[in-house]
Amino acid sequence: MAEKHENHYNFKRTILITGSTDGIGRQTALELAKENFVIVHGRNIEKCKATIDYIMREGRLTDKSNLDFVAADFSDLKEVSDLAADVEKRFPRLNVLLCNAGVLLPKRTESRNGLELTFQINHLAHFLIINRLLAILKENQPSRVIIVSSSLHSWHKIDWKDVMAEREYEKYLQFSRTKLMNHLTSFALHRLLIRQGCQFRVTSNVIDLGHMEARGRRSRSTSLSSSDTALVLNSGVGTLLTLVESAALENVSGKYFDCHGKQTRSSSDAMDERLQQKLWEMSEQLCKDYLNSGPRIASNCTINDAQGTNH
């Protein structure tokens, strides 16, 4: 699996979907694989291979020319960094990054990096991937970054003195805070791309897929990419397909969409540029050992547009 994959040159888009071995992630991969090259992501090789077999079977695909996978456990930032390097090497035409992976942990757990695990999986791993893959997304513009969040982002403010929930941990409290971080990251990325002259050539949007209480366990965690609710699956997948494929959204960035695809307003905290910058700088510091080994977000787009914003 180490060689560069050439087949994706023949498809409309090359799309990486994190957390795509079950639930909405898997169903979205299934639908997108009909006309695009899809990179499945899961925690291990076995789950990824099983997902590709599922997509082949359910999508009635004749071969695997439009499917491949990358495996990484987001509880280890080294694996996340290796995933980014693998994607850079094997899929240089990447132009859609769909950040879907997420967990709801019943008890406070630490990652292999010593960080609170909900924070690392829901926010920091995706922050690292975005930073590491932004260079090739710029090269393949127009490109799209889509982060899956939740309406729960408005439930709680971030406790900046207890980001790792060492003093207080409650699963919905920490989940809500990490979903707010998704909004802050998406909007901060949008503003950064505008400053770099990448207006609408790389877009950054965030989507609410509804309340996805999980059915399965992921080694002490509940995977939010799983759901038994057909309504949530159908509306969520449909909205994700629109955000990935619709030409009408080519020049839409810095926006928040509900699970029905309607633009809606984020919480006041999510739109606070000072909080966006604060989270970005904190996340850079936490990822510094892994950002140094890859392209930094400071590189400019090759084509400059007039300055402006659609936020």
ABEGO torsion letter per residue (X at the ends): XABBBAAAAABABBBBBBGAABEAAAAAAAAAAAABBBBBBBABAAAAAAAAAAAAAAAGBABAAABBBBBBBAABAAAAAAAAAAAAAABAABABBBBABBBBBABBBBBAAGBBAAAAAAAAAAAAAAAAAAAAAAAAOBBBBBBBBBAAAAABBBBAAAAAGAABBBAAAAAAAAAAAAAAAAAAAAAAAAAAGABGABBBBBBBAEBBBBABBBGGBBBAABBABAAAAAAAAAAAAAAAABAAAAABBGBBBBAAGBBBBBBAAAABAAAAAAAAAAAAAAAAAAAAABBBAABBBABBBBBEBAX
